[in-house]
Amino acid sequence: MTTQNPVYASQAKPWLKYYDQKFIDQTLPALSAFEYVCQRSKNHLNDTALEYYGRKFTYADLIVNVKKTAAALRGAGVKKGDIITVVSIMTPEIIALFYAADMMGATLNLVDPRYSVEGIREYIEEVDSHLLVCLNVVYERCRQAAKRTNVEKVIVLSPADSLPPVMAVGYKLTTPDKNKYASNVIRWKQFIKGGEGQSTAAEPYDPDHACVVVHTGGTTGSPKGVMLTDDCFNGIALQFQAYPKLFHRGQKLMNVMPPFIAYGFACGIHLPLVLGFTVIIIPNLDPAKLGSLVLKHKPEHMFGVPTHYQQLAADPKLRDKDLSFIINYAAGGDSLSRGAEQTVNDFLAAHGARYPIAKGYGMTEVSSAATVAAGLDNKPGSVGIPMVNTVVAAFEPGTDQELPIGQRGELCISGPGVMKGYYNKPAETAAILRTHADGRVWVHTGDIGYLDEDGFVYLDSRIKRLIIRHDGFKVFPSMIENVVSQHPAVHQCSVVGCTDKDHVQGRLPFVYLVLDPAVPAAKRKQIIKELRQLCIEELPEYVQPVGYKIIPEMPLTLAAKFDYRKLEEEITPRDY
């Protein structure tokens, strides 16, 4: 009897059998993200790059707008190495700003416009921004946030700035700008005009240049600024070219994801522009209108979260409609249960779509995507195979000891999408980015899973504390804990995830409290009422806890840490 030698994923790479050799051998271009778009579109400049509420921008228009924006940044005093804080939804201006900052060696610090004043201020201070770009509808919060920081200028843009003329007039009539702007505020069109006569020359390609700082919960639930480089963005775009049956120049992708998550920019903007797509920008998606938008635009591609597709499958407006134009509708941001996956696939098949729902696995620290299950290369329950230049393997948790294929362990990722690191957090960077004996830099994800003999990856559980909502937005427990702990009656608090009663997917934040022993029992209800109000005042709507529970003491693990798993298990439907 012979014992079979163990097979290790990082050496065998069984998933490569699904890729054509020419894609396996491709090399990452030594170009900035903007230069890569220019190179790929040079013979197709008249093709439509962006569509925004019916207004179309060709690739030539996009390049001109990027260069004008770069000149305007120089006119505003921005230099190589500066970090610009941006508080906005996705608009053509934000896309131009991304590439303009990239070509001149600056960095965008992308912030969710729903954040509170304190939240915005924290992210401004973290990177020491001197320039702030924001939407007019969040200007007042941004103005307050910029106080006591080093912000010198504020550039304000309107969602109407790129609308077709008739729609722009209508928007301004129905949504008048009533802000009283400070003297350091520059309107977007004024800002662009200020760049006249300034250089549009690009800085030389620098592999260490971070295009963006995107905030994430990392492996501990504490917000961190992830630095993603040109190579990160280009690496994602390059690897998706390995699916020629799915992706062709001239196709349309509907972008419904925001700019302040890696998934939104890497997969929703840069990837399709490199591939020569038309990107249809939906800056503020109303989920109830998703079906109508799909019918209107007929996009072959979309990157969304699982609930987007469950919404489509349940939309009566799509009953008996021909959806054969759908090629690759991909679900990311959260796991897709087998039941939900089957429901969506049945819907797609019944409406003539060629392929089942595409899935993937990744995290902000790897530029959003590491594995892909697209087209017919798919297995139920799997999150796909590693992308062509990416390696995924299971390791003994917390070590660099790789486990054989088939064994469960901590999933680790190595490839071109790996981040530069966390901004100004060397200890946290060292904890997640590790160079193993094989010389590869690996991201230790904190997720448990395994690979099968074909290289398909299966995700068992997330061991991070990060709470992912049904819409893909992430809730950092520390955000709520920092607010709740301010109350003088709170001795200890812990935030964990609980089931979302209104959606099949996703979780919501729930607060456990240990009160000061001196607090009378009769005051407990009043304290919870005060905490609810405190959270309403200090936190965005999507971060609001759904319930509060007072307990005598926090359960502890053997390591004397709060036992979050036990806390989650003890939540009942009656608690919220």
N, C-alpha and C positions, 0 to 999 in steps of 0.2 A: 504493500500500500504506500503510495507516494503522497506527500503533503504538498498541496499547491502553494506556490510562493505568493505572498500578498502583492496586490497591484496598487500602486499609489497614483492618484490622479495627476499630481504635478509632473510626473514622469511619463505616464502612459498617454495622457490627454485624449481619451477615447472619443471625445466630442468632435475632434478634427475631421473624422470621417464624413461628417455632414457638410463640410465646406470644400469648395473647389480650391485646388492647390495655389492658384494665382492669388487668392485672398489670404491664404496662410503665409505666403511669402511677402506680402505688402509691407512697406515701411512707413512709419509716421513722418509726414512732411515737416521739414524744419521751417515752419511758417507761423505767423500769428494767425489767430482765428479769422481776422478780417482778410488777411492776404489769402487764406485758403478759400474763402467765399469768392474773392476776386478771381483767383486762378481758375476755379471751377466754372465760373459764369462768363468768362471772357468772350466766349463765342456765342453767348445766349443773352446778351445784354438787354434785348427787347422783350424777353420773357417776363411775365409778371412775378415779382418776388413776394409782395405783400398785398393783401386786400383788407381794407378797414372800412366796414360799413358801406361797401360798394365802391370806395375810392381805391384805385389800383396804382401801385408803385412798381415800375420795372426794376430789374437788377441795376440798370444804369442809374435810375432815380435813387435807389438805395445807396449806391456808392457815392453819388454826388452829395446826398444828405449826410452820410457819414463824414465825408471830408469837410463839409460846412460845419458840422457839429464839432469836429476836432479843432478847426480854426477858432470856433467860438469858445471852446474850452481854453485854448491858449490865450484868447482875448480876455478871458475871465481870470487869468493868472494861474491856471492849472499846469503843473509840471510833471515830468516823468517821476513815478513813485508816489504821487499823491493818491489819496483815497477819497472818493466822492460818495457821500451817502445819498441813496435814492429811496424815496418812499412813494411808491406808485404801483398802479396796475400795469398790464402790458399795453403799450401803445406804440405806434411807429416811431415816436420820439425816443422812447426808452430803448428800442432796438438800435436806432442810430447812435444813441449815447453809449450803449454797450460796445459797439464796434469802434466808435471814435475814441473812447477811453483806452481801448485795447491797442489801437494803432499808435497812440502817443505814449504808451507805457504807464498809464494810470490804471486805477482799479475802482470798480463799483462795489460799494457796500450796500447790499440789497436788503431792504427792510419792509416787512408787512405793514401796509398802511392802516390796518386795523389795530395796531399796537397803541397802548396808552401813551401819554406824554412821557412818563417815566421810562417806559420801554424803549421809545424812540431815542430819548436822551442817552440811555445806557449804550445803545449801539453807536450813536454819534461819538460819544466819549471813548468808546473802546478802540476806535481806529483813528481818533483825533482828526475828524474831517473839518476842513475849512470851507468846503462848498457843500451845500445841501440842495438836492433837486426833489421837488415834491409836487403832487397834484394840488390844484387849487382847493379841492373839497376837503383836504386834510391840512391845509396851510395853518390854521389856527393852532392845531395840536403841535405841528412841527415848529411853529414860532415859539410856543411855550417850551418845547423840548430843547430848542437851540440856545435858550437862555443859559448863561453860565457855562457855555462850551466855547470852543474856538471857531465856530462857524462865523465866517465873515460875509458870505453872500448866499442868498437863497434864490434859486431859479424855480419859478412856478410855471407849470404847464397845465393846460386844460384838456379834458378828454375830447373837446371840440376842435383842437388845433389842427388835426389832420382829417376832420370830417369833410365830406363834400359840402360845397358852399351852402346849399339850401338846408341841409341837415344841421350845419354849424349854426346858422341863424336860428333855426327852430330850437336847438339845444340851449342857446344863450337866452332865448325868450322864456323858456320853461324852467331853466336852471340858472338864474342870474348869479353872477359872482359878486357877493356882497362883502367880500373880505376888505379890511382896511390894511393895506400892505405897508410894511415898514420901509424905510429908506434904502435898506440893503437888498431889496427884492428886485429881481429882474424877470419880466415876463419872457416866455420861451422865444417868441418871435424877435423881441428886443435882444435877447441873448444871442440868437443866430446872427442878427445884424451886426453885433459887436465883434464878430469874427472876421469881418471884411478886412482884407489886407494881411491877415495872419497866415502863417505857414500851414500847409496841409501835408507836409512831409511826415512819413511814418518813421518811428523809431526802429532800429534794427531788431530782428527777432531775438527774444531772450527766453530760453526755456524755463527760467526761474520766475518769469513775470506772472503774477496772479491777476487774471482778468477780473475775478469777482471774489467777494467774501459773502458766503451764504450761511445763514445761521441754522444750526441743527442741534438736536439733543445729544448727538454722539452716542456713547455707550453708557452714560451715567444719568442721562436726563437733564443735565445742566447745559444751558445754551452755549454754543461755541461758534466761532466764526471760521467756516471751512474755506480755505484758500484753494481755488481751482485755477489752473494755468491754461494757457493756449493749448498745450499738449493734451490736457484733460478733455477739452471740448473737441479738438480735432480728432483725438483718439476714438471718441464715441462716434463721430461722423464717419470716420474711416471704416470702422468695424461694421457699421450698418450697410456699407456698400457690398458686403458679402452675401446679401440677400437679393440678387438681381431679378429673381422671379416676382418679388414683391414691390421693389422700388424702382421707379423709372422717372427720368426727367419729365417735367410737365404735369406731374400729378399734383393733387391738392391735399394739404393737411390742414385740418381745423385745430387751431391752438386755443384750448380752453383753460390752460394752466397759467398761474401767475408767474411773474418774473423772479420773485423772491425765494423760489425753490429751485434746486438744480435741475430737476425734471422739466421745469417750465422752459428754461433757456437752452439746456443741452439737447433735449429731445424735441422740444416744441418749436425752437427757432433755429439754432445753429445747424443741427442735423438736416432738417428739410432744405435749408438754403444751400448747404453744401451739395445736397443731392439734386438741386435744381427744381424744387417744388415751388408752388404758390402757397404761401402761408396765410390762411384766413384767420385774422385776429379777432377773437371773441374776448374782450377785456374783462367783462364782469358777467359770467355765465349765470343765468337763471336756469336751474336744472329742469324746471317744468317746460322750458322752451327748447331743450336740447333736440328733441325729435324734429321739431319744425326747422331748426337750423340745419340739421342733417339733410332733410328733404330739400331745403332751399339751395344749399351749397354743393351737395353731393360730393363730399370729400372722400377720397380713397383711403385716407389715413387719419388717425386721431390717437393722441396719447392722453389717456384719462385715468381716473381711479375706478375701482370696481362698481361703485354706486352709479356712475355715469351710465354704464352698460345695463345695469339692472333697471335703471330709469327708462332707457330705450326699449328694453324688452317688455316693459309694462305700459308703454305709451299707446293709447288707443288710436292716436293720429297716424301711427305707422301700420295699423292693421291692413293687410292686403296690399301694402306698398312694395314696389320692386326696389330692393336694396342691393342689387347685384353689383353696384359700383363699389361697394365696400371691399377693400383688400386687406388692410391691416389696422384693425382697431385694437389698441394695446392697453392693457390694464396694469398700472403700477401704483406705487405709493402705499399699498396695503395688500395683504394676501387675499386671494379669491377662493372662497370655499368651494368644495366640489359641487355642492348642490347649486350654488349661484352660477358656477361655470357652466354646468349642464343646461340651466335655464337660458343663459345668454346664447350658448351655442345652438340650442334648439331654435331659438328665435332667429338667429342669423341664417341657419340652414333653411328655415321655412320661408325666408324672404329673399333667397337667392344669393346670399353672400358666398364667396368662393372658399373662404377659410374660417376656421373657428377663431374665437377671441385669442389674441396674442397676450402672452404673459411675460413677466420678467421679474428679476430680483436685483436689488441694488440698494444703495444708500447714498446720501449726499457726499460722503467721504470718497466715493468712487464715481462721482459725477452722475449719479442716479442709476446707472445700469451696469450690470455685470453678466447677467444671464438673459437669454431670450428664448421663448417658445413661440415661434411664429410660423405661419404657413401650415404645412402638414407635419413638420418636425416638432411633434408635441406628444406629451404623455399626460393623462389625467392625474391631477394631484401634484405634478411637477411644476417648477418655475422655470424650466427650460435648461438649455445647455449654455456653458460659458461662451461669451462672444469670442470671435476668432483669435484675437490677440490677448485674451484675458484668461487667467488660470484661477480656478476655484478648487479648493480642497478642504477637507475636514481635518482638524487638529485637536489633540488633547487640549481641552479648554485652558487658556492662559499660558500655553507653552508653544514651542516651535516643533513639537513632535507630531509629524503627520500620521494620520490613521489610514489604513487601507480602504479602498473603495468598498462601500457597503456599510462601513461603521459610522455611527453617529458621533459627531463632535462639534467643535466650534467652527463654523464656516469662515474661511479666510480667503481674501481676494487679492490678486496681484495682476497689474496690467496698466495700460496707458491712462486709464481714468482715475488712477489713485491720486488723491489730493496732495498738495504741497505740504499741508499741515494745518493745524488750528492757529488762527491769528493770535500771536503773543501768548501762546499757551504751550510751552515746550514740554512740560511734564505730561499734560494730557495727550499731546502729539506722540510722545514716546510710548505711551500706554497702548495706543491703538496701531501705530505704524512701527513695524519691527522688521529689521533685516535678518532673515534666517540664514542658516548655514549654506543654502543653495545660492546665496547672493541676491535673491529676490526681496523686494520690499513688499510686505504683506499687510493688508488691513485686517485686523482682528475685529470681526463684526459684532461679536456678542450674541450672535444668533446660532441656534443649534439645528443641525441638519446633516444630510449625507448625500453622496453621489451613487448612482447605480452603475452597472457595468458599461452602459452606453454614454456615460457622462452627464446624464440628466440629474439636476439638483432638486432635492426635496427639502423644504423648510419645515422643521418641526415646531419650533417656538422661538419667540423673541425673548431674550433674557434681559433686555433693556427695560427701563422703566418708562420709556417714551409711550405716550398714549396717542394712538392714531385714530382720528375720527372717521366717520363714514365717508366724508368728502376728501379724505387724504391729508387734511391739515393736521399738523402735529401739535400736541399740547405738552409742554414741558412741566412736569410736576413742580419743579422748583419755582416757576413763575407764580403759581397759586400759593405754595408754601411760604414764599417770601412775603406775600400780602397778608395771609391769614395769621402768620406768626406775629404780625405787628400788634394784634389785639392784646391788651394787657392781661386778659383772662386766660389766654391760650398758653398752656405749658409746653405741649408738644403737638405737632400736626404732621400728617402724612397724606399724600395724595396718590391714589391708585386708580386704575381703570375699571370701569364697570360696563356691563352690556348696555348698548343703545337700544332701548325698547322700541324705537320708531324706525329702525333700519336693520336690515339683515346683517350688514357689515359694520365694523367700526366700534369704538369704545368711547366712553365719556369720563371726565374726571369726577372722582368722589373723594370727599375729605373726611378723614378720621381725626378726632380731636381728643387730647387729654387736657382737661382744664386745671387751672391752679386749684389746689385743694381748698383754698380759702373761699372759693366761689360757692355761694349757696345754690342748692339744687333748683330753687324756685326761679333763678335767673338764667337757667340754661337756654330756654326758648328765646329769651331776649338776646342772648349772646349770639345765637345762630342767626337771628334776624339781622343783627349788626354786622356779622361776617358776610352775609349775603349782600348787604348794601355796600360794604367795603370792597368786595370783589367787583360789583357792578361799576363802581367809581374808578377802580384801578386797573381792570383787566378788559381785554377785548371780549365781545359777545361770545365768540366761539370757544373761549377758554373758561367760561363760567361753569363752576361745579354744579352737578345735578342733585347732589345730596350731601348732607353733613351727618356724622354720627359720633356721639360722645362715648368714649370707652374709658375704663379706669386706668389702663396702662397699655403701652404699645407692646405687641408680641415681638420677641427678639429671636434672631437666628443664633446658632452656636458661636458665630463670630461677633455677637453682641450688636448686630445691625438690625434695623427694623425689618420684620418679616413681611415684606410686601405681598408675597404670594398668599400667605395666610389671611392677610387683610382683604385681599380680593375675593378669596373663597368665602369669607364670612358675610359679604354683602348679599342681602336678599331683595327681591322686588319691592318689598314693603318699605325699604329704606329710602326710596327716592321715587 
